[in-house]
Amino acid sequence: MGLPKFVIMSLSLPFDSICIFFCSQVLLTWGLQELHANQETIVKISAAGQLMQCSAPVDILLLLDGSHSIGKGSFERSKHLAGKLCDALDISPERVRVGVIQFSSTPQLEFPLDLYLNKQEVKEKIKKIVFRGGSTDTGLALKYVLRKGFPGGRNSSVPKILIVLSDGKSQGSVAMPAKQLKDRGTTVFAVGVKFPRWEELHMLASDPAEQHVLFAEHVADAANGLYSTLTSSAICSAVSPGCSIESHPCERKTLETVKELAGSYMCWKGSKRPNAVHTSLCPFYSWKKVLIKHPARCYRTTCPDPCDSQPCHNGGTCVPEGLESYRCVCPVGFGGDASCAPKLGLECSVDLLFLVDSSSGTTVEGFLRYKAFLKRFIQAVLSEDSPANVGVAQYSHDVQISVKAGEHKEVPALLRSVDAMFFSGRGTLTGKALRYVTQHGFKSAPAFADVHDHLPRVVVLLTDSEAQDPVVEAAKYARGRGLFLIGVGSELLRAELDDVTGNPEQTIVYSGSQDLFNKVPELQKKICSVDGHQGCQSQSLDLVFALDASSGVGRANFLQLRNLVSSTSLQFNVNRDVTQIGLVVYSTRARTAFALDAHITRVALLQAINQVPFLSGSASMGRALLHIHDHVMTVPKGARPGVSKAVVVITAGGGTEDAIVPAQQLRSRGVSVFIIGIGAVRRDTLLRIAGSPSYLIHVASYDDLHSYKDLIIERLCEEAKSPVNLCNPNPCMNEGMCVLQDGSYRCECPGWEGPHCESRILRGESSRSPVPPTNFPLQWNPSGLRQLNRAFRHSRRQAQLGH
């Protein structure tokens, strides 16, 4: 049953005297008064009752039932309600005075109205009242008040209120003394306790009885009901503008013991004839408890709710806290302020295309769920200042571009376009859709003029249906052309989504609608993981991967190594000035798949990685590291002076015996060597090759590789920020010596000339510049590295011509 609700009601009372009658009892596990109103109204009633005040001159006498039928527990409950009523009273000698009488077999004055002069003293004394017990003689208590009046009260010009708290089960008559009290002008409130007898309470209360009969177990409701009745008088002031008294249907119940015929049994009776008996059927009765219902009206005060103005935005739920304050329970992704403003932001510069499945396999419900999720995501992370270009496409048998990337910079316009998307049904051709958006979804002209080719390209696939066409090859085609794929779908599609993204770290699965909405922050993070301006992507780095392509790894596992290199490379800003990436594969021999300066864009780099072949044969990590030392991590092959350098070797642990010395040679030239060992490897040997535990990562299996991608990137980022030596590797050609000088360097090389000793001095010809001037502009600058590499290549050609 619901708690009672409070309503304020306008009432004219004869205030020659006002009497309130309290009969108390402990709170039951269920209410015997049920207010038929919704929970929101009940909350408003409770809040309004806490703000109501009575401050006009008035004498209030509390009549507490302390009989055995009430019990000690319910008596304490009555005391609690009496204390709560005092919270709304302005108790002072000139305004409100309060006194208490406890009654059972006989009445006893606990304290008169003029003894305690403030609210705290009255409440403390009420708490200390001791339960007496005895029979319930309510009539005798009323006669006591008739004879003694209000002890400590004032003259008849001051209104008098008697509040009786009782279960209404008096052992004497109450009708006559109650009538006499009311005839004297005393206003009587009857407050039921425990399982009250409502008929007697109605007899005690002033008219109209429905406004003067309350239930003690619902403290906030009882307080509101009492003060609502008094609001129209000078005693209780209105709570605040906008508050009003309303009538609600309510139902009061009484638990009564009734006699019921249970059946008949054979009984023996006497007979007039001697030595004879008479048999007969005798009735058998049982007693049981039944609830008797009393329909009524309850008048309570309600006030405007702070949530009525709907202050919580973006789907937030408003929770009122009193009449003037509230708090918002915000969806995931919101809560940037008290009104659920977006707290996330898509601050990364990307071309972003959402590809939404609208096929019959996803169903109308699933399509609408993805539309709602897409709108929630847009509201949570996008703003007019966001650098991302967002587009939306939907597919089934065909593909339709609903919103062109960057077409709507204003969030409301983008949301309206998403609303206009419609369910199309038909087959689920996910592979066809991926190829289509790869070819047409990111063109800069004419349809996608707002999309800039140099930005990372991200496709977020939203689907709940298995593809009905080849999707794996289509996904590889998309990834090979530089698209970063993120898959969102139900748990049942995890395997297919992993195949699409090529990396389980780029797959998001959900279990239900609410769980899907909770994925907004995760999706935002994955989208921005490809942004070229986050993390360490502004740090310059020369990075070489060395992949074990021997038979010990196997062709299938080699593909996983290749996928790890692809997904890791996407986290770096690949160009001449920031990050250069090279790749070496090895088995018995080492082979350069591509040099550091071979590919200057992510797209070209990913295409080259996907074409790296598996070699088979036995493994020799030593030959691979020596090959990198002599032929890859050198200035003529694209390595840049003054830039951090790292080699990442991914191995199954075979052929490591000859790798310790070449690894030391690389470190002596300022190149960090990271070792990633997979499976049952010899950890002590790999640790000697890596040189430090910080440079060794052990992975239990190939399937776990994707879980270590973030750790690998983190270690490389730390390395990219380490101090570097401009003379390591040596930028001077032809055995020239590099000399550090004032934040730069110079080359000393007898018999050669030029900034890097690239030109031989011919016989009989004096040196034009045996030693370059110290102010030669060789200071390291990321924006000039491209020109510096060109200078090295030109010098190499000149040296070859000199021979």
FENURSUL-V417429 format. One record per run of one state. SS is the DSSP state (h for helix, s for strand, l for the rest). FROM is the first residue (numbers start at 1). LEN is the number of residues. If there is no record, write none. Layout:
# FENURSUL-V417429
SS:FROM:LEN, SS:FROM:LEN
This chain:
# FENURSUL-V417429
l:1:20, s:21:3, l:24:9, s:33:3, l:36:3, h:39:13, l:52:1, s:53:2, l:55:3, s:58:8, l:66:5, h:71:17, l:88:1, s:89:1, l:90:1, s:91:1, l:92:4, s:96:8, l:104:3, s:107:5, l:112:7, h:119:9, l:128:10, h:138:11, l:149:10, s:159:8, l:167:8, h:175:9, l:184:3, s:187:6, l:193:5, h:198:7, l:205:4, h:209:3, l:212:1, s:213:3, l:216:3, h:219:12, l:231:5, s:236:2, l:238:6, s:244:27, l:271:6, s:277:26, l:303:14, s:317:5, l:322:3, s:325:5, l:330:4, s:334:1, l:335:7, s:342:1, l:343:7, s:350:8, l:358:5, h:363:19, l:382:7, s:389:7, l:396:3, s:399:5, l:404:7, h:411:9, l:420:10, h:430:11, l:441:15, s:456:7, l:463:9, h:472:9, l:481:2, s:483:8, h:491:11, l:502:2, h:504:3, s:507:4, l:511:2, h:513:5, l:518:2, h:520:9, l:529:12, s:541:8, l:549:6, h:555:15, l:570:4, s:574:1, l:575:4, s:579:8, l:587:3, s:590:5, l:595:7, h:602:9, l:611:10, h:621:11, l:632:3, h:635:3, l:638:6, s:644:8, l:652:8, h:660:9, l:669:2, s:671:8, l:679:4, h:683:8, l:691:2, h:693:3, s:696:4, l:700:2, h:702:19, l:721:16, s:737:5, l:742:2, s:744:5, l:749:3, s:752:2, l:754:5, s:759:2, l:761:10, s:771:1, l:772:10, h:782:21, l:803:1
